[in-house]
Amino acid sequence: MENVLEKIIKQKKEDLKGIKEKNSLATIESKIKSIDNFLNFKEKIISNQEQKKISLIAEVKKASPSAGVIVKDFNPVKISSLYAESNVACLSVLTEEKFFLGNLNYISEIKKKIKLPILAKDFFIDPYQVSYSKSFGCDCILIILSALSEKQADEIYSEALKNKLSIIVEVHDENEAEMALKYNEAIIGINNRDLKTLNVSLDNSIIIKKKLISHKGPLISESGIKNQKDVQYIYDNTGIKNFLIGESLLASGETNKLIKEILSINL
């Protein structure tokens, strides 16, 4: 089977060449200085944990390689407004253009209307992308360990700290979980989807959580979570209170009701 992750990374390298030619670091830094609506993504989740609340990071995306086009009449601001009304903690906005039909401009548009911390959900392979994404208003970036060498991950992590951004280090097996422990300031996201095959198992969160006991920052369970039952199952078996959910919210005809049910699980 074709490795989907490798295909995405290859495309990302090509896309970045053009972006770097058009956007100097000086221009990017100037743009960042003009933005005054940055929010603390990590602190929002920590605050909810301290109040014994569930944090739902609701995803805004048009499509994915596993599901195809999820939302035909895609309006990122409208979707984000619906999420905000339902008391989600943060947003995850897909910004990868070719495979997820995302765009960094969606973050700028959403931030004009909605006061929620935003993760730029993309495939970060170069420290340049950190400040470039911040220049569109993001509050958090993603480090996918299976997409990077340790040196690349270290460089992107350092750049994100320098830019005062929150960081989600994403892992999808036990080896990556052990590697992630060195990133003390990061949120660690456990992906229930194998990015190479796109197969999903919620038990991934249960298995990997055992390797992350010593991590002092928040943990997030990501991917394949469909409903209250799934959230309750993961919480009961791991104690994790933070969930990144996309497709099931976007495809639901009753998104507000689904969010309300998820946020009301038995703690």
C-alpha positions as CSV (number, residue, x, y, z in Angstrom):
1,M,0.0,0.0,0.0
2,E,1.2,3.5,-0.8
3,N,2.5,5.4,2.1
4,V,0.2,8.4,2.3
5,L,2.4,10.3,4.7
6,E,5.4,10.1,2.4
7,K,3.3,11.4,-0.5
8,I,2.1,14.4,1.6
9,I,5.6,15.3,2.8
10,K,7.0,15.1,-0.8
11,Q,4.3,17.6,-1.9
12,K,4.9,19.8,1.1
13,K,8.6,20.1,0.2
14,E,7.7,21.3,-3.3
15,D,5.1,23.8,-2.0
16,L,7.5,25.3,0.4
17,K,10.0,26.2,-2.3
18,G,7.5,28.5,-3.9
19,I,6.3,30.0,-0.5
20,K,9.9,30.8,0.5
21,E,10.6,32.6,-2.8
22,K,7.6,34.9,-2.3
23,N,7.8,35.5,1.5
24,S,11.0,36.7,3.1
25,L,11.5,36.3,6.9
26,A,11.6,40.1,7.3
27,T,8.1,40.4,5.7
28,I,6.8,37.6,7.9
29,E,8.2,39.1,11.1
30,S,6.6,42.4,10.2
31,K,3.2,40.8,9.6
32,I,3.4,39.0,13.0
33,K,4.1,42.3,14.8
34,S,0.8,43.7,13.3
35,I,-1.3,40.9,14.9
36,D,-2.8,41.6,18.3
37,N,-5.2,38.6,18.8
38,F,-2.9,35.7,19.7
39,L,-4.3,33.4,22.4
40,N,-2.7,30.8,24.6
41,F,-3.8,27.4,23.3
42,K,-2.0,25.3,25.9
43,E,-3.2,27.4,28.9
44,K,-6.8,27.1,27.7
45,I,-6.5,23.3,28.0
46,I,-4.6,23.4,31.3
47,S,-7.3,25.7,32.7
48,N,-10.0,23.3,31.7
49,Q,-8.1,20.4,33.2
50,E,-7.8,22.3,36.5
51,Q,-11.6,22.9,36.5
52,K,-12.1,19.2,35.7
53,K,-13.7,19.9,32.3
54,I,-13.4,18.2,29.0
55,S,-11.5,20.1,26.3
56,L,-12.8,19.5,22.8
57,I,-10.5,20.8,20.1
58,A,-12.9,20.9,17.1
59,E,-11.5,20.6,13.7
60,V,-12.3,22.8,10.7
61,K,-11.5,21.0,7.4
62,K,-13.0,20.5,4.0
63,A,-11.5,17.1,3.1
64,S,-9.1,14.4,4.0
65,P,-7.3,11.6,2.2
66,S,-9.2,9.0,4.2
67,A,-12.7,10.5,3.8
68,G,-12.5,12.6,0.6
69,V,-14.6,15.8,0.6
70,I,-16.4,16.0,4.0
71,V,-18.1,19.4,3.6
72,K,-19.1,20.5,0.1
73,D,-20.4,24.0,1.0
74,F,-17.4,24.8,3.1
75,N,-17.4,28.0,5.1
76,P,-14.7,27.9,7.8
77,V,-16.0,31.0,9.7
78,K,-19.5,29.6,9.8
79,I,-18.3,26.2,11.1
80,S,-16.1,27.9,13.7
81,S,-18.9,30.0,14.9
82,L,-21.1,26.9,15.4
83,Y,-18.2,25.3,17.4
84,A,-17.7,28.5,19.5
85,E,-21.5,28.6,20.4
86,S,-21.1,25.0,21.6
87,N,-18.3,25.8,24.0
88,V,-15.4,24.0,22.4
89,A,-12.0,24.8,24.0
90,C,-9.9,25.4,20.8
91,L,-10.0,25.0,17.1
92,S,-7.8,22.9,14.8
93,V,-7.8,24.4,11.3
94,L,-6.5,22.4,8.4
95,T,-4.0,24.5,6.4
96,E,-2.5,21.8,4.1
97,E,-3.8,22.7,0.6
98,K,-3.4,19.7,-1.7
99,F,-4.6,16.7,0.3
100,F,-6.9,18.4,2.9
101,L,-8.0,21.4,0.7
102,G,-7.0,23.7,3.6
103,N,-5.6,27.3,3.6
104,L,-3.7,29.4,6.1
105,N,-6.0,32.3,5.2
106,Y,-8.8,30.4,7.0
107,I,-7.1,31.2,10.3
108,S,-7.0,34.9,9.6
109,E,-10.6,34.9,8.6
110,I,-11.7,33.0,11.7
111,K,-9.7,35.1,14.1
112,K,-11.4,38.2,12.9
113,K,-14.8,36.9,14.2
114,I,-14.0,34.3,16.9
115,K,-12.0,34.4,20.1
116,L,-10.7,30.8,20.4
117,P,-7.1,29.5,20.3
118,I,-6.2,27.9,16.9
119,L,-3.9,25.1,15.9
120,A,-2.5,25.4,12.4
121,K,-3.0,21.7,11.4
122,D,-0.4,21.0,8.8
123,F,2.7,19.0,8.1
124,F,5.6,21.0,9.5
125,I,8.9,19.9,8.0
126,D,10.9,23.2,8.2
127,P,11.3,25.8,11.0
128,Y,10.4,28.5,8.4
129,Q,6.8,27.2,8.5
130,V,6.5,28.2,12.2
131,S,6.8,31.9,11.8
132,Y,5.0,31.8,8.4
133,S,2.0,30.1,10.0
134,K,2.1,32.5,13.0
135,S,1.9,35.4,10.5
136,F,-1.7,34.2,9.7
137,G,-2.6,34.3,13.4
138,C,-2.2,30.7,14.6
139,D,-1.6,30.0,18.3
140,C,-0.3,26.5,18.1
141,I,1.7,24.3,15.6
142,L,2.0,20.6,15.1
143,I,5.0,18.4,15.1
144,I,4.3,14.9,13.7
145,L,7.2,12.7,14.8
146,S,6.6,10.1,12.1
147,A,7.1,12.7,9.4
148,L,10.4,14.0,10.8
149,S,13.9,13.2,11.8
150,E,14.8,13.9,15.4
151,K,16.9,16.9,14.3
152,Q,14.0,18.4,12.3
153,A,11.6,17.9,15.2
154,D,14.1,19.6,17.6
155,E,14.5,22.6,15.2
156,I,10.8,23.1,14.7
157,Y,10.1,22.7,18.5
158,S,12.8,25.4,19.3
159,E,11.5,27.7,16.7
160,A,7.9,27.4,18.1
161,L,9.1,28.2,21.6
162,K,11.0,31.2,20.2
163,N,7.8,32.3,18.6
164,K,5.9,31.8,21.9
165,L,3.5,29.3,20.3
166,S,1.9,26.3,21.8
167,I,3.1,23.0,20.4
168,I,1.4,19.6,19.9
169,V,3.9,16.8,19.4
170,E,1.9,14.0,17.7
171,V,2.8,10.3,18.3
172,H,1.2,7.2,16.9
173,D,3.2,4.4,18.5
174,E,5.1,3.6,21.7
175,N,8.5,4.4,20.3
176,E,7.4,7.9,19.3
177,A,5.8,8.3,22.7
178,E,9.1,7.7,24.4
179,M,10.8,10.2,22.0
180,A,8.1,12.8,22.7
181,L,8.9,12.9,26.4
182,K,11.9,15.2,25.9
183,Y,9.6,18.0,24.6
184,N,8.7,19.2,28.1
185,E,6.7,22.3,27.1
186,A,4.6,20.5,24.5
187,I,1.1,19.1,24.5
188,I,1.4,15.4,23.4
189,G,-1.3,14.3,20.9
190,I,-1.9,10.5,20.6
191,N,-3.1,9.8,17.1
192,N,-5.4,6.8,16.8
193,R,-4.9,6.8,13.1
194,D,-1.8,5.2,11.5
195,L,-0.7,7.9,9.1
196,K,1.0,5.4,6.8
197,T,-2.1,3.1,6.3
198,L,-4.9,5.4,7.7
199,N,-6.2,2.5,9.8
200,V,-7.8,3.6,13.1
201,S,-7.9,2.1,16.6
202,L,-9.1,3.9,19.8
203,D,-7.0,1.4,21.8
204,N,-3.9,3.3,20.5
205,S,-4.6,6.0,23.1
206,I,-4.8,3.4,25.8
207,I,-1.6,1.6,24.9
208,I,0.4,4.8,24.3
209,K,-0.9,6.7,27.4
210,K,1.1,4.1,29.5
211,K,4.3,5.4,28.0
212,L,3.4,9.0,28.8
213,I,2.8,8.9,32.5
214,S,5.8,11.1,33.3
215,H,4.8,13.9,30.9
216,K,3.7,16.9,32.9
217,G,1.8,18.7,30.1
218,P,-1.6,17.9,28.6
219,L,-2.3,14.8,26.6
220,I,-4.8,14.8,23.7
221,S,-6.5,11.8,22.0
222,E,-6.9,12.4,18.3
223,S,-8.6,10.8,15.3
224,G,-11.4,8.2,14.9
225,I,-13.5,9.6,17.8
226,K,-17.1,9.5,16.7
227,N,-19.4,10.1,19.7
228,Q,-19.9,10.3,23.5
229,K,-19.4,6.6,23.8
230,D,-15.9,6.8,22.2
231,V,-14.9,9.7,24.4
232,Q,-16.1,7.9,27.6
233,Y,-14.2,4.8,26.6
234,I,-11.0,6.7,26.2
235,Y,-11.4,8.7,29.4
236,D,-12.3,5.6,31.4
237,N,-9.2,3.7,30.3
238,T,-6.7,6.6,30.2
239,G,-8.0,9.6,32.2
240,I,-7.4,11.8,29.2
241,K,-9.8,14.7,29.1
242,N,-8.8,16.4,25.9
243,F,-10.0,15.3,22.5
244,L,-9.3,16.5,18.9
245,I,-12.4,15.6,16.8
246,G,-13.1,16.5,13.2
247,E,-14.9,14.3,10.7
248,S,-17.7,13.2,13.1
249,L,-18.5,16.8,14.0
250,L,-18.4,18.0,10.4
251,A,-20.5,15.2,9.1
252,S,-23.1,15.3,11.8
253,G,-26.5,16.9,11.1
254,E,-26.7,17.8,14.8
255,T,-23.2,19.1,15.6
256,N,-24.3,21.2,18.7
257,K,-26.1,18.1,20.2
258,L,-23.1,15.9,19.6
259,I,-20.7,18.4,21.2
260,K,-23.0,18.8,24.2
261,E,-23.0,15.0,24.7
262,I,-19.3,14.8,24.4
263,L,-18.7,17.6,26.9
264,S,-21.1,15.9,29.4
265,I,-19.4,12.5,29.8
266,N,-19.0,11.1,33.3
267,L,-15.8,12.2,34.9
